[in-house]
Amino acid sequence: MVLKRHGMYWKGKEEIMNKILTTTENLFIWTQRVIQECAEYQVENLISHGKLCLDIGCNVGGFIIRNHNRFDNIIAYEASQLNVQSCQMNLDMNGITNAVINRFAVGAEDGQTLKLKKFNTSDNCGSFGTVDFMWDKGPYIGAGWEETEDSEEVPTISLNTILKDFDNVDFMKIDIEGAEYQFLVNKDLSKIDIISMELHNFLIDLNQQKPLIEWISKTHNILTPIDDGDISRHQILIAKRK
């Protein structure tokens, strides 16, 4: 397989000209923390080796650094320009050559323009999202993603477009800060062997969690228990193709 980057679906614009969201987080410290956090996707327990992995929401590359030897190729997608640059730097520093990064926000359709927002309680470089939400209860009350003058614009790509050139995907990791419903529902998941994802619990308040799980269950067996009353930030959902 020859790794290729997707062309830009950007409403005819050849370049992205907009403000870039930044962070005060130390890249080395953040990267090491993400590498450890990516144990939650349980790759080691789910697959010994695979040809193709999709890293949807690759952040600064912690999942790739941790798991690149487990796959022949990794194709990654990340909405934040800062994170894309940081991820590529991390891959270069670690001599990782079997991964490519595409700068897109994943969405229901191609070619939309979304505002990338910073999580309002943190400067860490993972807290960028495209879904509007603010908690009004529980331990995160007042926290959420909000648009500012510096909000970054980013083009969208759909799962259908990502998958169109592949017959099979061995593993798909997803961490997209609450955009799971838009990305997965009404899309053909039958090419994907294993899905391991952060399921953000504010989808319960948006009435999206149940239909999302029902959609995934059409083609996959859910391997992890899901609590529809969980008030933590997210749960891990792991699904294996039937």
One Martini backbone bead per residue (centre of mass of N, CA, C, O) as a GRO file, in nm:
protein
  242
    1MET     BB    1   0.096   0.037   0.023
    2VAL     BB    2   0.026   0.372  -0.055
    3LEU     BB    3   0.056   0.659   0.104
    4LYS     BB    4  -0.214   0.897   0.117
    5ARG     BB    5  -0.334   1.212   0.079
    6HIS     BB    6  -0.587   1.409   0.109
    7GLY     BB    7  -0.760   1.624  -0.039
    8MET     BB    8  -0.916   1.926  -0.041
    9TYR     BB    9  -1.233   2.013   0.112
   10TRP     BB   10  -1.275   2.377   0.033
   11LYS     BB   11  -1.469   2.529  -0.156
   12GLY     BB   12  -1.214   2.594  -0.372
   13LYS     BB   13  -0.988   2.629  -0.186
   14GLU     BB   14  -0.631   2.605  -0.171
   15GLU     BB   15  -0.625   2.752   0.112
   16ILE     BB   16  -0.562   2.801   0.454
   17MET     BB   17  -0.694   3.113   0.595
   18ASN     BB   18  -0.628   3.128   0.939
   19LYS     BB   19  -0.654   3.089   1.253
   20ILE     BB   20  -0.452   2.947   1.517
   21LEU     BB   21  -0.467   2.740   1.761
   22THR     BB   22  -0.329   2.746   2.085
   23THR     BB   23  -0.071   2.659   2.336
   24THR     BB   24   0.098   2.607   2.665
   25GLU     BB   25   0.174   2.330   2.628
   26ASN     BB   26   0.396   2.086   2.672
   27LEU     BB   27   0.478   1.864   2.436
   28PHE     BB   28   0.626   1.642   2.589
   29ILE     BB   29   0.428   1.602   2.822
   30TRP     BB   30   0.176   1.554   2.651
   31THR     BB   31   0.276   1.309   2.490
   32GLN     BB   32   0.327   1.120   2.730
   33ARG     BB   33   0.034   1.124   2.830
   34VAL     BB   34  -0.100   1.014   2.571
   35ILE     BB   35   0.042   0.747   2.553
   36GLN     BB   36  -0.084   0.643   2.816
   37GLU     BB   37  -0.391   0.694   2.750
   38CYS     BB   38  -0.393   0.489   2.493
   39ALA     BB   39  -0.456   0.227   2.656
   40GLU     BB   40  -0.777   0.245   2.638
   41TYR     BB   41  -0.794   0.097   2.342
   42GLN     BB   42  -0.670  -0.203   2.360
   43VAL     BB   43  -0.485  -0.313   2.131
   44GLU     BB   44  -0.326  -0.553   2.260
   45ASN     BB   45  -0.614  -0.718   2.305
   46LEU     BB   46  -0.727  -0.707   1.984
   47ILE     BB   47  -0.435  -0.704   1.824
   48SER     BB   48  -0.139  -0.815   1.678
   49HIS     BB   49  -0.187  -0.755   1.357
   50GLY     BB   50  -0.202  -0.500   1.092
   51LYS     BB   51  -0.242  -0.322   0.799
   52LEU     BB   52  -0.486  -0.114   0.896
   53CYS     BB   53  -0.506   0.217   1.041
   54LEU     BB   54  -0.733   0.446   1.194
   55ASP     BB   55  -0.673   0.787   1.309
   56ILE     BB   56  -0.928   0.961   1.476
   57GLY     BB   57  -0.776   1.194   1.630
   58CYS     BB   58  -0.437   1.223   1.677
   59ASN     BB   59  -0.316   1.472   1.761
   60VAL     BB   60   0.029   1.422   1.871
   61GLY     BB   61   0.072   1.084   1.839
   62GLY     BB   62   0.037   0.871   2.071
   63PHE     BB   63  -0.089   0.627   1.926
   64ILE     BB   64   0.130   0.590   1.713
   65ILE     BB   65   0.372   0.550   1.896
   66ARG     BB   66   0.248   0.301   2.050
   67ASN     BB   67   0.133   0.136   1.753
   68HIS     BB   68   0.310   0.120   1.483
   69ASN     BB   69   0.412  -0.190   1.506
   70ARG     BB   70   0.103  -0.314   1.463
   71PHE     BB   71   0.123  -0.172   1.174
   72ASP     BB   72   0.176  -0.103   0.851
   73ASN     BB   73  -0.058   0.127   0.852
   74ILE     BB   74  -0.127   0.484   0.916
   75ILE     BB   75  -0.424   0.686   0.910
   76ALA     BB   76  -0.463   1.031   0.976
   77TYR     BB   77  -0.679   1.263   1.171
   78GLU     BB   78  -0.679   1.634   1.204
   79ALA     BB   79  -0.794   1.960   1.286
   80SER     BB   80  -0.537   2.073   1.410
   81GLN     BB   81  -0.266   2.244   1.313
   82LEU     BB   82  -0.090   2.215   1.562
   83ASN     BB   83  -0.116   1.904   1.589
   84VAL     BB   84  -0.003   1.830   1.316
   85GLN     BB   85   0.276   1.951   1.360
   86SER     BB   86   0.339   1.793   1.623
   87CYS     BB   87   0.304   1.510   1.511
   88GLN     BB   88   0.522   1.521   1.293
   89MET     BB   89   0.750   1.575   1.489
   90ASN     BB   90   0.718   1.312   1.650
   91LEU     BB   91   0.763   1.118   1.414
   92ASP     BB   92   1.043   1.216   1.333
   93MET     BB   93   1.182   1.171   1.614
   94ASN     BB   94   1.086   0.843   1.596
   95GLY     BB   95   1.102   0.724   1.297
   96ILE     BB   96   0.811   0.740   1.165
   97THR     BB   97   0.684   0.602   0.831
   98ASN     BB   98   0.372   0.455   0.860
   99ALA     BB   99   0.251   0.762   0.863
  100VAL     BB  100  -0.031   0.979   0.800
  101ILE     BB  101  -0.149   1.323   0.781
  102ASN     BB  102  -0.474   1.473   0.802
  103ARG     BB  103  -0.637   1.789   0.761
  104PHE     BB  104  -0.934   1.727   0.943
  105ALA     BB  105  -1.266   1.728   0.997
  106VAL     BB  106  -1.498   1.520   1.099
  107GLY     BB  107  -1.808   1.425   0.922
  108ALA     BB  108  -2.099   1.381   0.747
  109GLU     BB  109  -1.947   1.567   0.535
  110ASP     BB  110  -1.817   1.715   0.275
  111GLY     BB  111  -1.705   2.059   0.255
  112GLN     BB  112  -1.712   2.181   0.518
  113THR     BB  113  -1.714   2.457   0.759
  114LEU     BB  114  -1.549   2.465   1.067
  115LYS     BB  115  -1.528   2.542   1.406
  116LEU     BB  116  -1.257   2.557   1.610
  117LYS     BB  117  -1.246   2.476   1.957
  118LYS     BB  118  -1.179   2.554   2.288
  119PHE     BB  119  -1.143   2.440   2.585
  120ASN     BB  120  -1.230   2.650   2.865
  121THR     BB  121  -1.036   2.483   3.102
  122SER     BB  122  -0.791   2.455   2.886
  123ASP     BB  123  -0.453   2.433   2.721
  124ASN     BB  124  -0.456   2.176   2.596
  125CYS     BB  125  -0.398   2.015   2.275
  126GLY     BB  126  -0.683   1.838   2.293
  127SER     BB  127  -0.902   2.088   2.336
  128PHE     BB  128  -1.054   2.032   2.048
  129GLY     BB  129  -1.364   2.135   1.878
  130THR     BB  130  -1.698   2.125   1.687
  131VAL     BB  131  -1.891   2.096   1.928
  132ASP     BB  132  -2.160   2.236   2.080
  133PHE     BB  133  -2.089   2.260   2.438
  134MET     BB  134  -2.239   2.297   2.778
  135TRP     BB  135  -2.224   2.235   3.096
  136ASP     BB  136  -2.510   2.226   3.356
  137LYS     BB  137  -2.379   1.970   3.505
  138GLY     BB  138  -2.193   1.845   3.726
  139PRO     BB  139  -1.837   1.845   3.728
  140TYR     BB  140  -1.852   2.037   3.437
  141ILE     BB  141  -1.966   2.299   3.500
  142GLY     BB  142  -1.901   2.539   3.244
  143ALA     BB  143  -1.795   2.338   3.042
  144GLY     BB  144  -1.644   2.378   2.709
  145TRP     BB  145  -1.710   2.473   2.384
  146GLU     BB  146  -1.588   2.785   2.237
  147GLU     BB  147  -1.621   3.061   2.056
  148THR     BB  148  -1.377   3.276   1.914
  149GLU     BB  149  -1.176   3.494   1.754
  150ASP     BB  150  -0.965   3.231   1.719
  151SER     BB  151  -1.118   3.051   1.557
  152GLU     BB  152  -1.080   2.765   1.366
  153GLU     BB  153  -1.074   2.664   1.041
  154VAL     BB  154  -1.226   2.358   0.896
  155PRO     BB  155  -1.240   2.089   0.706
  156THR     BB  156  -1.436   1.824   0.585
  157ILE     BB  157  -1.469   1.464   0.637
  158SER     BB  158  -1.583   1.155   0.550
  159LEU     BB  159  -1.608   0.821   0.590
  160ASN     BB  160  -1.664   0.747   0.297
  161THR     BB  161  -1.403   0.878   0.187
  162ILE     BB  162  -1.195   0.730   0.358
  163LEU     BB  163  -1.300   0.425   0.258
  164LYS     BB  164  -1.309   0.404  -0.064
  165ASP     BB  165  -0.993   0.272  -0.098
  166PHE     BB  166  -1.099   0.032   0.094
  167ASP     BB  167  -1.168  -0.302   0.192
  168ASN     BB  168  -1.003  -0.284   0.477
  169VAL     BB  169  -1.018  -0.236   0.840
  170ASP     BB  170  -0.871  -0.333   1.131
  171PHE     BB  171  -0.851  -0.033   1.272
  172MET     BB  172  -1.046   0.214   1.471
  173LYS     BB  173  -0.965   0.519   1.605
  174ILE     BB  174  -1.152   0.744   1.837
  175ASP     BB  175  -1.105   1.118   1.891
  176ILE     BB  176  -1.372   1.384   1.858
  177GLU     BB  177  -1.522   1.554   2.078
  178GLY     BB  178  -1.846   1.461   1.999
  179ALA     BB  179  -1.853   1.363   1.669
  180GLU     BB  180  -1.959   1.065   1.646
  181TYR     BB  181  -2.238   1.082   1.521
  182GLN     BB  182  -2.172   1.229   1.253
  183PHE     BB  183  -1.951   1.017   1.156
  184LEU     BB  184  -2.127   0.726   1.182
  185VAL     BB  185  -2.407   0.780   1.115
  186ASN     BB  186  -2.511   0.641   0.815
  187LYS     BB  187  -2.264   0.453   0.789
  188ASP     BB  188  -2.042   0.225   0.653
  189LEU     BB  189  -1.895  -0.033   0.879
  190SER     BB  190  -1.817  -0.316   0.726
  191LYS     BB  191  -1.489  -0.264   0.688
  192ILE     BB  192  -1.462  -0.279   1.006
  193ASP     BB  193  -1.338  -0.464   1.255
  194ILE     BB  194  -1.234  -0.234   1.469
  195ILE     BB  195  -1.369  -0.031   1.735
  196SER     BB  196  -1.206   0.247   1.916
  197MET     BB  197  -1.365   0.473   2.154
  198GLU     BB  198  -1.467   0.783   2.245
  199LEU     BB  199  -1.755   0.838   2.453
  200HIS     BB  200  -1.930   1.117   2.491
  201ASN     BB  201  -2.159   1.202   2.748
  202PHE     BB  202  -2.309   1.450   2.610
  203LEU     BB  203  -2.481   1.273   2.413
  204ILE     BB  204  -2.710   1.229   2.606
  205ASP     BB  205  -2.818   1.529   2.603
  206LEU     BB  206  -2.838   1.509   2.269
  207ASN     BB  207  -2.967   1.229   2.184
  208GLN     BB  208  -2.705   1.030   2.058
  209GLN     BB  209  -2.612   0.769   2.195
  210LYS     BB  210  -2.823   0.551   2.131
  211PRO     BB  211  -2.824   0.570   1.813
  212LEU     BB  212  -2.525   0.510   1.787
  213ILE     BB  213  -2.521   0.226   1.913
  214GLU     BB  214  -2.734   0.107   1.725
  215TRP     BB  215  -2.571   0.142   1.465
  216ILE     BB  216  -2.319  -0.023   1.539
  217SER     BB  217  -2.491  -0.291   1.607
  218LYS     BB  218  -2.552  -0.379   1.312
  219THR     BB  219  -2.222  -0.470   1.262
  220HIS     BB  220  -2.154  -0.480   1.580
  221ASN     BB  221  -2.004  -0.583   1.870
  222ILE     BB  222  -2.032  -0.491   2.196
  223LEU     BB  223  -1.763  -0.515   2.448
  224THR     BB  224  -1.865  -0.271   2.623
  225PRO     BB  225  -1.990  -0.115   2.877
  226ILE     BB  226  -2.279   0.111   2.884
  227ASP     BB  227  -2.350   0.418   3.055
  228ASP     BB  228  -2.637   0.633   3.045
  229GLY     BB  229  -2.538   0.780   3.347
  230ASP     BB  230  -2.273   0.895   3.290
  231ILE     BB  231  -2.061   1.184   3.422
  232SER     BB  232  -1.828   1.159   3.269
  233ARG     BB  233  -1.660   1.246   2.995
  234HIS     BB  234  -1.597   0.930   2.921
  235GLN     BB  235  -1.612   0.639   2.724
  236ILE     BB  236  -1.537   0.310   2.620
  237LEU     BB  237  -1.575   0.187   2.286
  238ILE     BB  238  -1.600  -0.155   2.179
  239ALA     BB  239  -1.597  -0.299   1.843
  240LYS     BB  240  -1.696  -0.599   1.660
  241ARG     BB  241  -1.732  -0.757   1.388
  242LYS     BB  242  -1.980  -0.993   1.282
   0.00000   0.00000   0.00000
